[in-house]
Amino acid sequence: MRRLNEPDIAGRAAGYYGEGMTTISLKLPESVADRLAAEARARQKPKSALVREFIERGLSGATAKGRPSFHALAKDKAARFRGPRDLATNPKYMEGFGR
């Protein structure tokens, strides 16, 4: 029986993960879930730890080798291009294309 001042499982989880953790729900295709489970077994890590690692890497623009991707390095340069916003959808820009 649990004592009144003894932390419940949620209280113990907060101590394990530290402050500032938020729980989310995520739906994955079965093939991705299987690959995640296999990777977790191979690394001997919880799936949630891998998902946090992958999200953090993706948000920081790092590649699998830990280096920034080309996009992350060049995105400030690409944003400087000024052109028509409807280039792909406006037929007037396609006149003479392929001739």
ROMI-390257 format. One record per residue: residue number from 1; residue in one letter; chain; z, x, y of N, C-alpha, C in turn. Coordinates in nm, 4 decimals. Each point is the difference from the previous one (the first is absolute). Layout:
<sites>
+-----+---+---+----------+----------+----------+----------+----------+----------+----------+----------+----------+
|   k | r | c |      n.w |      n.u |      n.v |     ca.w |     ca.u |     ca.v |      c.w |      c.u |      c.v |
+-----+---+---+----------+----------+----------+----------+----------+----------+----------+----------+----------+
| NUM | a | A |        Z |        X |        Y |        Z |        X |        Y |        Z |        X |        Y |
...
+-----+---+---+----------+----------+----------+----------+----------+----------+----------+----------+----------+
</sites>
This chain:
<sites>
+-----+---+---+----------+----------+----------+----------+----------+----------+----------+----------+----------+
|   k | r | c |      n.w |      n.u |      n.v |     ca.w |     ca.u |     ca.v |      c.w |      c.u |      c.v |
+-----+---+---+----------+----------+----------+----------+----------+----------+----------+----------+----------+
|   1 | m | A |   0.0000 |   0.0838 |  -0.1186 |   0.0000 |  -0.0838 |   0.1186 |   0.0000 |   0.0883 |   0.1250 |
|   2 | r | A |  -0.0793 |  -0.0390 |   0.0991 |  -0.0146 |   0.0774 |   0.1221 |   0.1168 |  -0.0263 |   0.0937 |
|   3 | r | A |   0.0540 |   0.1083 |   0.0573 |   0.1062 |  -0.0140 |   0.0995 |  -0.0613 |  -0.0426 |   0.1318 |
|   4 | l | A |   0.0810 |  -0.0595 |   0.0877 |  -0.0508 |  -0.0525 |   0.1266 |  -0.0562 |   0.1093 |   0.0906 |
|   5 | n | A |   0.0591 |   0.1176 |   0.0042 |  -0.0476 |   0.1041 |   0.0914 |  -0.0945 |   0.0986 |  -0.0684 |
|   6 | e | A |  -0.0368 |  -0.0255 |  -0.1249 |  -0.0936 |   0.0866 |  -0.0713 |  -0.1430 |  -0.0411 |   0.0375 |
|   7 | p | A |  -0.0857 |   0.0969 |   0.0332 |  -0.1354 |  -0.0383 |   0.0402 |  -0.0792 |  -0.0606 |  -0.1154 |
|   8 | d | A |  -0.0790 |  -0.1013 |   0.0320 |  -0.0862 |  -0.0582 |  -0.1017 |  -0.1231 |   0.0891 |  -0.0188 |
|   9 | i | A |  -0.0932 |  -0.0436 |  -0.0801 |  -0.1159 |   0.0843 |  -0.0296 |  -0.0814 |   0.0285 |   0.1255 |
|  10 | a | A |  -0.0107 |  -0.0961 |   0.0906 |  -0.0743 |   0.0233 |   0.1248 |   0.0703 |   0.1053 |   0.0846 |
|  11 | g | A |   0.1313 |  -0.0030 |   0.0018 |   0.0758 |   0.1005 |   0.0753 |  -0.0175 |   0.1387 |  -0.0586 |
|  12 | r | A |  -0.0040 |   0.0092 |  -0.1316 |  -0.0231 |   0.1295 |  -0.0647 |  -0.1413 |   0.0489 |   0.0245 |
|  13 | a | A |  -0.0976 |  -0.0895 |   0.0023 |  -0.1380 |   0.0390 |   0.0267 |  -0.0134 |   0.0539 |   0.1416 |
|  14 | a | A |   0.0692 |  -0.0617 |   0.0957 |  -0.0062 |   0.0482 |   0.1379 |   0.0551 |   0.1413 |   0.0091 |
|  15 | g | A |   0.1039 |   0.0306 |  -0.0767 |   0.0543 |   0.1352 |  -0.0011 |  -0.0953 |   0.0992 |  -0.0648 |
|  16 | y | A |  -0.0736 |  -0.0461 |  -0.0993 |  -0.0944 |   0.0879 |  -0.0696 |  -0.1195 |   0.0340 |   0.0877 |
|  17 | y | A |  -0.0571 |  -0.1018 |   0.0651 |  -0.1214 |   0.0201 |   0.0784 |   0.0274 |   0.0405 |   0.1438 |
|  18 | g | A |   0.1192 |  -0.0178 |   0.0470 |   0.0286 |   0.0326 |   0.1391 |  -0.0291 |  -0.1188 |   0.0893 |
|  19 | e | A |   0.0189 |   0.0208 |   0.1262 |  -0.0203 |  -0.1076 |   0.0973 |  -0.1479 |  -0.0184 |   0.0298 |
|  20 | g | A |  -0.0344 |  -0.1190 |   0.0451 |  -0.1330 |  -0.0241 |   0.0514 |  -0.1078 |  -0.0291 |  -0.1030 |
|  21 | m | A |   0.0356 |  -0.0357 |  -0.1227 |  -0.1012 |  -0.0330 |  -0.0995 |  -0.0250 |  -0.1506 |   0.0036 |
|  22 | t | A |  -0.1261 |  -0.0382 |  -0.0083 |  -0.0388 |  -0.1401 |  -0.0020 |  -0.0700 |  -0.0284 |  -0.1318 |
|  23 | t | A |   0.0277 |  -0.1138 |  -0.0573 |  -0.0630 |  -0.0399 |  -0.1247 |  -0.1251 |  -0.0801 |   0.0314 |
|  24 | i | A |  -0.1098 |   0.0311 |  -0.0706 |  -0.1233 |  -0.0775 |   0.0137 |  -0.0464 |  -0.0412 |  -0.1387 |
|  25 | s | A |  -0.0885 |  -0.0970 |  -0.0054 |  -0.0611 |  -0.0430 |  -0.1254 |  -0.1470 |   0.0384 |   0.0056 |
|  26 | l | A |  -0.0550 |   0.0421 |  -0.1133 |  -0.1352 |   0.0520 |  -0.0030 |  -0.0707 |  -0.0481 |  -0.1255 |
|  27 | k | A |  -0.1207 |  -0.0507 |   0.0153 |  -0.0810 |  -0.0402 |  -0.1154 |  -0.1061 |   0.1067 |  -0.0228 |
|  28 | l | A |  -0.0119 |   0.0451 |  -0.1239 |  -0.0977 |   0.1032 |  -0.0370 |  -0.0892 |  -0.0517 |  -0.1111 |
|  29 | p | A |  -0.1267 |   0.0405 |   0.0007 |  -0.0829 |  -0.0293 |  -0.1170 |   0.0614 |   0.0681 |  -0.1229 |
|  30 | e | A |  -0.0172 |  -0.0593 |  -0.1150 |   0.0630 |   0.0525 |  -0.1207 |  -0.0403 |   0.1448 |  -0.0268 |
|  31 | s | A |  -0.1266 |   0.0343 |   0.0276 |  -0.0451 |   0.1378 |  -0.0253 |   0.0740 |   0.0993 |   0.0902 |
|  32 | v | A |   0.0259 |  -0.0391 |   0.1248 |   0.0729 |   0.0878 |   0.0927 |   0.1461 |   0.0105 |  -0.0429 |
|  33 | a | A |   0.0579 |  -0.1127 |  -0.0409 |   0.1392 |   0.0008 |  -0.0461 |   0.0160 |   0.0898 |  -0.1227 |
|  34 | d | A |  -0.0986 |  -0.0041 |  -0.0896 |   0.0050 |   0.0865 |  -0.1198 |  -0.0088 |   0.1475 |   0.0389 |
|  35 | r | A |  -0.0883 |   0.0318 |   0.0944 |  -0.0133 |   0.1396 |   0.0447 |   0.1278 |   0.0466 |   0.0700 |
|  36 | l | A |   0.0607 |  -0.0890 |   0.0793 |   0.1251 |   0.0335 |   0.0684 |   0.1103 |   0.0274 |  -0.1021 |
|  37 | a | A |   0.0101 |  -0.0850 |  -0.1017 |   0.1024 |   0.0193 |  -0.1036 |  -0.0213 |   0.1315 |  -0.0751 |
|  38 | a | A |  -0.1261 |   0.0316 |  -0.0307 |  -0.0295 |   0.1249 |  -0.0710 |   0.0361 |   0.1214 |   0.0865 |
|  39 | e | A |  -0.0318 |  -0.0060 |   0.1284 |   0.0323 |   0.1102 |   0.0913 |   0.1512 |   0.0149 |   0.0137 |
|  40 | a | A |   0.0719 |  -0.1115 |   0.0066 |   0.1462 |   0.0038 |   0.0109 |   0.0610 |   0.0648 |  -0.1241 |
|  41 | r | A |  -0.0527 |  -0.0340 |  -0.1173 |   0.0500 |   0.0625 |  -0.1235 |  -0.0299 |   0.1497 |  -0.0008 |
|  42 | a | A |  -0.1217 |   0.0363 |   0.0407 |  -0.0390 |   0.1414 |  -0.0013 |   0.0855 |   0.0830 |   0.0955 |
|  43 | r | A |   0.0316 |  -0.0566 |   0.1151 |   0.0805 |   0.0732 |   0.0994 |   0.1487 |  -0.0203 |  -0.0187 |
|  44 | q | A |   0.0362 |  -0.0918 |  -0.0893 |   0.1397 |  -0.0370 |  -0.0233 |   0.0674 |  -0.0425 |   0.1309 |
|  45 | k | A |  -0.0680 |  -0.0911 |   0.0688 |   0.0493 |  -0.0566 |   0.1254 |  -0.0130 |  -0.1509 |  -0.0073 |
|  46 | p | A |   0.0824 |  -0.0717 |   0.0747 |  -0.0169 |  -0.1459 |   0.0054 |  -0.1309 |  -0.0369 |   0.0696 |
|  47 | k | A |  -0.0570 |  -0.1130 |  -0.0409 |  -0.1240 |  -0.0465 |   0.0628 |   0.0197 |  -0.0204 |   0.1499 |
|  48 | s | A |   0.1153 |  -0.0501 |   0.0398 |   0.0239 |  -0.0249 |   0.1423 |  -0.0024 |   0.1300 |   0.0810 |
|  49 | a | A |   0.0487 |   0.1097 |  -0.0588 |  -0.0032 |   0.1290 |   0.0693 |  -0.1441 |   0.0464 |   0.0186 |
|  50 | l | A |  -0.0842 |  -0.0207 |  -0.1022 |  -0.1408 |   0.0369 |   0.0121 |  -0.0708 |  -0.0844 |   0.1045 |
|  51 | v | A |   0.0270 |  -0.1300 |   0.0004 |  -0.0634 |  -0.0876 |   0.0987 |   0.0398 |   0.0430 |   0.1411 |
|  52 | r | A |   0.1288 |   0.0314 |   0.0211 |   0.0431 |   0.0479 |   0.1331 |  -0.0731 |   0.1284 |   0.0369 |
|  53 | e | A |  -0.0131 |   0.0915 |  -0.0963 |  -0.0692 |   0.1270 |   0.0247 |  -0.1465 |  -0.0238 |   0.0362 |
|  54 | f | A |  -0.0677 |  -0.0871 |  -0.0747 |  -0.1413 |  -0.0280 |   0.0252 |  -0.0199 |  -0.0669 |   0.1352 |
|  55 | i | A |   0.0874 |  -0.0925 |   0.0351 |  -0.0110 |  -0.0679 |   0.1295 |   0.0226 |   0.0987 |   0.1133 |
|  56 | e | A |   0.1033 |   0.0818 |  -0.0132 |   0.0300 |   0.0993 |   0.1035 |  -0.1174 |   0.0958 |   0.0181 |
|  57 | r | A |  -0.0572 |   0.0446 |  -0.1107 |  -0.1147 |   0.0910 |   0.0056 |  -0.1189 |  -0.0685 |   0.0672 |
|  58 | g | A |  -0.0238 |  -0.1243 |  -0.0372 |  -0.1119 |  -0.0745 |   0.0589 |   0.0177 |  -0.0235 |   0.1486 |
|  59 | l | A |   0.1211 |  -0.0317 |   0.0413 |   0.0249 |  -0.0252 |   0.1423 |  -0.0052 |   0.1271 |   0.0830 |
|  60 | s | A |   0.0297 |   0.1133 |  -0.0614 |  -0.0031 |   0.1261 |   0.0745 |  -0.1387 |   0.0619 |   0.0006 |
|  61 | g | A |  -0.0926 |  -0.0549 |  -0.0781 |  -0.1354 |   0.0528 |  -0.0051 |  -0.0135 |   0.1216 |  -0.0885 |
|  62 | a | A |   0.0993 |   0.0283 |  -0.0828 |  -0.0052 |   0.1176 |  -0.0880 |  -0.0798 |  -0.0317 |  -0.1252 |
|  63 | t | A |  -0.0674 |   0.0982 |  -0.0532 |  -0.0730 |  -0.0157 |  -0.1254 |   0.0945 |   0.0290 |  -0.1154 |
|  64 | a | A |  -0.0508 |  -0.0108 |  -0.1216 |   0.0828 |   0.0247 |  -0.1186 |   0.0541 |   0.1422 |  -0.0021 |
|  65 | k | A |  -0.0685 |   0.0936 |   0.0635 |   0.0464 |   0.1387 |   0.0013 |   0.0977 |   0.0245 |   0.1147 |
|  66 | g | A |   0.0360 |  -0.1045 |   0.0735 |   0.0984 |   0.0141 |   0.1061 |  -0.0587 |   0.0429 |   0.1338 |
|  67 | r | A |  -0.1314 |   0.0173 |   0.0048 |  -0.0635 |   0.0380 |   0.1255 |  -0.0543 |  -0.1240 |   0.0693 |
|  68 | p | A |  -0.0126 |   0.0034 |   0.1318 |  -0.0573 |  -0.1164 |   0.0692 |  -0.1456 |  -0.0218 |  -0.0432 |
|  69 | s | A |  -0.0401 |  -0.1247 |  -0.0070 |  -0.1380 |  -0.0312 |  -0.0336 |  -0.0909 |   0.0314 |   0.1181 |
|  70 | f | A |  -0.1311 |   0.0043 |  -0.0255 |  -0.0956 |   0.0234 |   0.1080 |   0.0132 |  -0.1109 |   0.1041 |
|  71 | h | A |   0.0150 |  -0.1234 |  -0.0478 |   0.0136 |  -0.1121 |   0.0933 |   0.1210 |   0.0181 |   0.0907 |
|  72 | a | A |   0.1126 |   0.0404 |  -0.0575 |   0.1210 |   0.0188 |   0.0805 |  -0.0211 |   0.1091 |   0.1052 |
|  73 | l | A |  -0.0737 |   0.1042 |  -0.0354 |  -0.0244 |   0.1097 |   0.0940 |  -0.1003 |  -0.0383 |   0.1088 |
|  74 | a | A |  -0.0969 |  -0.0860 |  -0.0337 |  -0.1090 |  -0.0277 |   0.0932 |   0.0064 |  -0.1372 |   0.0658 |
|  75 | k | A |   0.1004 |  -0.0802 |  -0.0308 |  -0.0024 |  -0.1371 |   0.0514 |   0.0070 |  -0.0068 |   0.1521 |
|  76 | d | A |   0.0647 |   0.0946 |   0.0645 |   0.0032 |  -0.0041 |   0.1466 |  -0.1371 |   0.0349 |   0.0579 |
|  77 | k | A |  -0.0792 |   0.0797 |  -0.0699 |  -0.1350 |   0.0335 |   0.0459 |  -0.0936 |  -0.1187 |  -0.0188 |
|  78 | a | A |   0.0102 |  -0.0671 |  -0.1144 |  -0.0877 |  -0.1129 |  -0.0294 |   0.0277 |  -0.1159 |   0.0945 |
|  79 | a | A |   0.1198 |  -0.0149 |   0.0445 |   0.0350 |  -0.1104 |   0.0879 |  -0.0621 |   0.0163 |   0.1385 |
|  80 | r | A |  -0.0525 |   0.1177 |   0.0310 |  -0.0586 |   0.0239 |   0.1316 |  -0.1428 |  -0.0500 |   0.0116 |
|  81 | f | A |  -0.0627 |  -0.0381 |  -0.1127 |  -0.1362 |  -0.0503 |   0.0025 |  -0.0021 |  -0.1342 |   0.0705 |
|  82 | r | A |  -0.0885 |  -0.0115 |   0.0975 |  -0.0149 |  -0.1269 |   0.0709 |  -0.1396 |  -0.0521 |  -0.0290 |
|  83 | g | A |  -0.0058 |  -0.1116 |  -0.0625 |  -0.1283 |  -0.0588 |  -0.0327 |   0.0149 |  -0.1509 |  -0.0110 |
|  84 | p | A |  -0.1079 |  -0.0668 |  -0.0325 |   0.0082 |  -0.1458 |  -0.0128 |   0.0903 |  -0.0395 |  -0.1159 |
|  85 | r | A |   0.0824 |  -0.1001 |   0.0227 |   0.0932 |  -0.0435 |  -0.1029 |  -0.0701 |  -0.0777 |  -0.1112 |
|  86 | d | A |  -0.1179 |  -0.0547 |   0.0295 |  -0.0688 |  -0.0840 |  -0.0978 |  -0.1199 |   0.0701 |  -0.0623 |
|  87 | l | A |   0.0067 |   0.1302 |  -0.0149 |  -0.1124 |   0.0801 |  -0.0484 |  -0.0510 |  -0.0476 |  -0.1359 |
|  88 | a | A |   0.0875 |  -0.0353 |  -0.0907 |  -0.0409 |  -0.0371 |  -0.1349 |  -0.0439 |  -0.1454 |  -0.0111 |
|  89 | t | A |   0.0316 |  -0.0834 |   0.0968 |  -0.0284 |  -0.1420 |  -0.0130 |  -0.1054 |  -0.0506 |   0.0972 |
|  90 | n | A |  -0.0323 |   0.0739 |   0.1043 |  -0.0944 |  -0.0467 |   0.0992 |  -0.1405 |   0.0454 |  -0.0393 |
|  91 | p | A |  -0.0933 |  -0.0940 |  -0.0231 |  -0.1338 |   0.0364 |  -0.0470 |  -0.0785 |   0.0877 |   0.0973 |
|  92 | k | A |   0.0321 |  -0.0033 |   0.1293 |  -0.0782 |   0.0801 |   0.0942 |   0.0153 |   0.1496 |  -0.0260 |
|  93 | y | A |   0.1091 |   0.0421 |  -0.0602 |   0.0192 |   0.1415 |  -0.0299 |  -0.0734 |   0.0424 |  -0.1274 |
|  94 | m | A |  -0.0514 |  -0.0974 |  -0.0749 |  -0.0697 |   0.0294 |  -0.1249 |  -0.1524 |   0.0060 |   0.0181 |
|  95 | e | A |  -0.0509 |  -0.0285 |   0.1207 |  -0.1445 |   0.0044 |   0.0251 |  -0.0542 |   0.1393 |  -0.0317 |
|  96 | g | A |  -0.1024 |   0.0046 |  -0.0824 |  -0.0633 |   0.1257 |  -0.0335 |   0.0727 |   0.0807 |  -0.1072 |
|  97 | f | A |   0.1100 |  -0.0493 |  -0.0491 |   0.0747 |   0.0717 |  -0.1029 |  -0.0800 |   0.0047 |  -0.1292 |
|  98 | g | A |  -0.0141 |   0.1170 |  -0.0581 |  -0.0684 |   0.0167 |  -0.1266 |  -0.1486 |   0.0228 |   0.0121 |
|  99 | r | A |  -0.0525 |   0.0100 |   0.1228 |  -0.1448 |   0.0240 |   0.0161 |  -0.0289 |   0.1454 |  -0.0015 |
+-----+---+---+----------+----------+----------+----------+----------+----------+----------+----------+----------+
</sites>
